[in-house]
Amino acid sequence: MGDKKTRIIAVANEKGGVGKTVTVINLAAALHQEGKTILVVDMDPQFNATRGLGVDVDDEMPTVYDLVKEKDSIKAAETIVPTRWEGLDLIPSHVDLAGAEVELVDEAGRENRLKEALESLSGEYDFILLDTPPSLSLLTVNVLAYAKEVIVPCQTHPYAYAALDELFDTIFAIKENINPDLKITGVVATLFDVRTRVSHSILEKLKNDDRYADFLFDTVIRVNTTIAESAGVGKPVIFFRQNCYGSFDYASLAEELLTRGSTSDF
């Protein structure tokens, strides 16, 4: 076991399209730029975080699916893949992960499979960042049972804002019943379009809503096509083009996260 104090952070939202995966890979890259060691764990069967870090999974490669399914016969260290940036590692996902729900449904302690599988990595990295599926599934519950912190990306759109309440309820239920150490570190406004009235309106609502105001990061992630371009070539935006909104915003979020401990409670 290493000597680092590892911050284990889930990036979670039950709603799709709010910038979860983009936040995982680009926050990981920005923290890496700050000299931190990072492990990204891709728990989404769509494996976009895996692709976004430039890793191609072949059928011989062990993935997070094997960890969750066969935790006694495979070690976490065997599933870690280095990316092309030293100190930024990945446990890749696989499309088979979608079937894990059904396969684990009758297993005792099924919500703690990931936690048990990854326990040996505590102290090896400064940060472990976990991407989650866009639904409240057994996979998401596994992530929240293991994580100590949650970052919630919220698209500056009415539907995403309206869904936050339910998400907070879910996190609270998991804290009450499964993982008492879980805390919300912050809500980050994503896909903010400076040109639209609706983006400004939702950002104001987040700032003025008693339920979320204390959690809101000062950093706002602006809409930036360069982020999508960088994902297409398997690079976080900071390594793809340093002088763009996406790079500035995620660098700012990383700095803010480093000064904001896991102290927010709810």
N, C-alpha and C positions, 0 to 999 in steps of 0.2 A: 504494500500500500504506500502511495506517495505521501509527500508532506505538504501538499497544497491544501488550502481550504477551498473546496470546490463549491461554487454556486450552481445549483441545479435548477434550470429555468425552463418551464414549459411555455411555449408560445401557442396560445389556445383561443379558439373562438368556434362555436358550433356552426357559425355561418360561413359559407364558402365565399371566396372572392374578396376577402377583406385585407389581403396582404400578409397572410401568415407565413407562408414559405419564403416569400421575398424578405420578410423581416428576419427570419431565422438565418438565412445564408448571408445576408448583408450585414446584420448585426454581428454575426460570427466573424466576418471579414474585418469589420471595423474594430472589434475587440482584439483581433489578431494584430492589427496595425498598432494597437496600443501596447503591444508586447505580451499579450496574454495567450495562454495555451487553451485551445478550444476543441471540444468534441461535439459534433452535431449528430444527433440521433434522429434518423428519419422514420417516424412512425406512421406515415401516410402511405397507404398502398399505391397511390398515384406516383410515388417516388420522385416528385419534382425537386425536392431538396438535394437528392442524390445526383440528379441530372444537373442541377444548378451549380453544383460544386465540381462538375466536369468528370464525374465517375460513371463509367458504363458497367452495369452489373451483368455478369454472365452466370449461367446456371450452376457453375462449379463454386461460385463465390458464396461463402456463408453471409447471411444477412440478418437483420433484426427479427425476421420471421423465424429463423432457426433458433434464435435466442429465446423467443417467447414460447415456441413450441417444444423445444428440446433443451430446456435450460440446464438439465443435469448432465447432458452429454457434450455440451459445447461451452467454452468459456468466452466471456465478453471480449477478451483481448484478441481472440481468434477472428472476430468479426470486424475489427477496426481496420479501416482502409485509410492510408495517408492520402491527402489530396496533394496537388502540386505545390501547395504552400506549407512549408514545414511548420509544425505546431498547430495546424488546423486539420483535424482528423474527422473521419466520418464512420458511423455505422450505417450502412446503406439499407434501403428498404427494397421490397420486392412486391410484385403484384399479388403473389400468393398470400401476403399479409391480410388481404381482404377476407380470406377463408378462415383466418385464425379465430375470428369471432365464434363461428359455428363449431370449430374444432375444440375450443376451450370451454364451451358453454356448460359442460358437466364437470369440469375440473374444480377441485377444491382450491380455494385461495387464488382463483383465476385473476382477480384484480391486482394481485401483487407479483405477477410473473415477471414483469419488466424490472421491478424494484429488486427482486431477488437475483435476477440475471446480471444487473449492472452494479450491484453493491461493491464488487471488488474494484471498481474504477474510482471510488471515492478517494480524493487526494491526489489523483494522477493529473488532473487538469484544473485550470483556474475556473473554467466555465464548461458546463454541459448544457447545450441548448437542444430542446426537443421540439420537433415539428409534429403536429397532430392532424388527424383527419378532420374534414369539415363536417363533423357530426358528433353527437354524443354517443360514442360507441364504447365497447369494452376496451378498445385500443386507447381511446382518450382517457378513460378511467384509469387504465394502467399507467399512463403518463402522469396523470395528476396524483396517483397514489405514490409515485416515486419522486416527483419534483418537490422542491422546497418553495419555489416561487413561480408565479404566473405573470407573464406579460400578455396583455390583451390588446391585439391590434383592432381598431375600430374604424372601418371605412367611414368617411364623412358623408354619409348617406342616410336618409331617414330609416330605411329598413334595418341597417346595421345598428344604428343607435337604439331602435326599438327592441332589438334582440339582446341588448346588453343585460337587461334586468334578469332575464332567464339564465344567461350565462353565469352571472354573479350568484344566483340561487344554486346552480349546479356546483360551482366551486365551493360554496359554503357547505352544501350537503356532503361533499367529499371530505372537506375539512372536519366536519362533525363526526362522520361515520367511518372514515378510512385513514385519513392522513392529517392528524392534528397540527403538523408542522407547516402546512400549506399556507402561503400568504400571497396576496396580490401585490406585486411590486409596482405595477403601473398599467395604465391604459394609454396606448399611443394612437393618436389620430393618423390615419393612413389615407392614401389616395386623395389627398387634399388638392382641389383644383382652385387656384387663386382667382380664376375668372368667373366662377359660378356662385350665385347667391346661395344655392343650397349647401355647398361646402362650408361657406362662412357661417351659415345659420346653424348647422349641426355642430361646428366647432364651438360656437357660442353656447349652445345648449350643454355640451360636455363641460365647458368651463363653469357653467352656472348651476349645474345639477348637483344637488347635495350628495347624491349617491356616488358620483364619479369624480367630482372636482378635485378632491384630495389625492386621487390616484393618477390624475392626468399628467403625463410627461409634458414639459415645456416644448420639447422638440415635436414638430409636425412633419410627417413624411409627405412631401408633395408628389403629385402625379409627375412621372418622369419616364418618357419612352425609352431612355437609355437603360433603365432597369430591365425592361423587357428584352431589349437587345442583348444585354449582358447575360441574361438567363438563357437565351437562345444559343449562346456559344459556351455555356457551362462555366461562366466566371461570375463571381460577385461583382457588383458594379464598381466597387472601390479599386479592384484589380483591373477592371476593364477600361474605365475612364475616370480619372481622379477629379477632374474639374467639371462636375455636373451636379445638379440638384440632388440626385440620388446619393452620390458619394458624400456630399456635404451633410445631408440630413441624417444618414446612418452613422457618420462619424460623430455628429452631435448627439445622437441617441446613445451611442456607446459611452461617450464622456459622461453623459447624464446618469447612465446606469451605474457607472463606476463610482459616482459620488452618492448615489441613492442606494443605500443598503437594502437588505430584505426586511425592512422594518415596518412597512405598511401593513396594517391589520384591518380587519373588517368584521 
